[in-house]
Amino acid sequence: MKEASVKTNIIANFAGKAWIGIMSLVFIPLYIKFMGIEAYGLIGIFMSLMALLSILDMGLSATLSRELARLSVSRKADQESRDLVRTFEYIYWCVGIFIALGLVALAPLVTQYWIKSEVIPAKTIQQALMIMGLVVAFQWPTSLYDGGLMGLQRQVLLNSVRGIMATIQHAGAVLVLWLISPSILMYFSWQIFVSIVQTTLLARCVWISLPAASETSTFRSNLLKKNWRFAAGIMSISIMALILTQADKIILSKLLTLSLFGYYVLAFNLANAIGLLVSPVFSALFPKLSQLITEKGNENLVSEYYHKGCQLVSIIVFPVTGVLALFSLQVLQLWVHDPVIAQNTHLLLTLLVVGSTFNAVMILPLTLQLAHGWTRLSFIKNLFAVIIFIPLMLWLVSLYGAIGAAIVWIALNAGYFFIEIPIMHHRILTHDMWQWYIKDVGTPILIVIIVSLCSFMIMPHMTSLYLTLIWILSTGIFSLLLSSLTVPLGREWIQRTLSF
């Protein structure tokens, strides 16, 4: 694979994720307007449910991505590639059916003993939970097909399909709520239709992208035995990570009313946009690094890709962090146009953004570990984190509610930042740790903090939301330009742009 293909994949991933992020965020105020904040709290429960159920992925999607990338450098592995997809496909669809049946059966119990609603009738909540089960069943296999297309480096195709379906999913949902019925049941019914269409399209894209083979694709148990170790490592990491990332939602959905939980979900979803900015870089670099490490003797090239990826993450994430963390109240007022929601959410947003930023800059180090097939470090760190932070979260949530959960989120990811990196670089790229801390991450974030703080302190009082928007955007753009000048990748990009 040439370097240009990696650049193309990164651009495609950014375009796709940006569009998907816009679609998922821009319609949230309309969801709340049509259905109310409690219904949006139910949507938050559904998103947490999908994240928790990803444990049952068993590491198969990441394993498929890595193995298809590795097999692509061998001309004798065409049949194995197709059999690998077929084998994992069978497992995925069986798991999806099992999940659907389980959710439908548990819906009455969850309605009675877990969810607290002041507006939505219990019967409606139960029906919504049962429909969620069907949505999950059809949406479940998409992560497998996503992994397949990423491993095959067909990320332009993947993002095209994902972008189109995101538009249909969110814009269509608003139309259905507006023209047919503004109910949570209608919202999830629309999601069933979208999930069926999307899964069918992605499956077709994977199979036409695979290399041709002379024999029919079949289920092969020996492929599971061959890849079980890496898949088990990914699954163990995922279990611990999901406990840590979803424990707040589980605890708060039990302790808070749906309306208060809705405020937390709103803040979390906006803070989660930080992670969406990193995902395109991960998707492009993971298969490329896997190829380079498989071929051996490419340590200098691996180091180059790794540091460029980290620098790219820094210059795209930190300016967004500065704006969302300091101007959280203004951003929420611009977004939802509801002063009550903005007042109840802005402090949560500030705290969650800080934690999500620490989390985002750790994605590329994790990518390097997984490309080496090294999963133990992430499992051990998450295991210790679960032992320490879950009791801490229970205590702080009981004292401070949602604010306590946000504080734990910061402490958790800051711990990764300061502890995991030295351990990782003791084994991988052993001379690169200080370059990561100082050049890749430290200098850009320092510049962004200075620029954002100065802008926040001198910002005049504005009655116009449009002038506020211009001020915030100008702050972000200025931070982006200055932070780009602090890293080699940014200086090269600016130099090429000016030369052009």
Secondary structure, DSSP 8 states (H G I E B T S, - for coil): --HHHHHHHHHHHHHHHHHHHHHHHHTHHHHHHHH-HHHHHHHHHHHHHHHHHGGGGTTHHHHHHHHHHHHTT-TT-HHHHHHHHHHHHHHHHHHHHHHHHHHHHHHHHHHHHT---SSS-HHHHHHHHHHHHHHHHHHTTHHHHHHHHHHTT-HHHHHHHHHHHHHHHHHHHHHHHHHT--SHHHHHHHHHHHHHHHHHHHHHHHHHHS---SS-----HHHHHHHHHHHHHHHHHHHHHHHHHHHHHHHHHHHS-HHHHHHHHHHHHHHTHHHHHHHHHHHHHHHHHHHHHHH-S-HHHHHHHHHHHHHHHHHHHHHHHHHHHHSHHHHHHHHH--HHHHHHHHHHHHHHHHHHHHHHHTHHHHHHHHHTT--HHHHHHHHHHHHHHHHHHHHHHHHHTHHHHHHHHHHHHHHHHHHHHHHHHTTSSTT-HHIIIIIIIIHHHHHHHHHHHHHHHH----S-HHHHHHHHHHHHHHHHHHHHTTSHHHHHHHHHHHH-
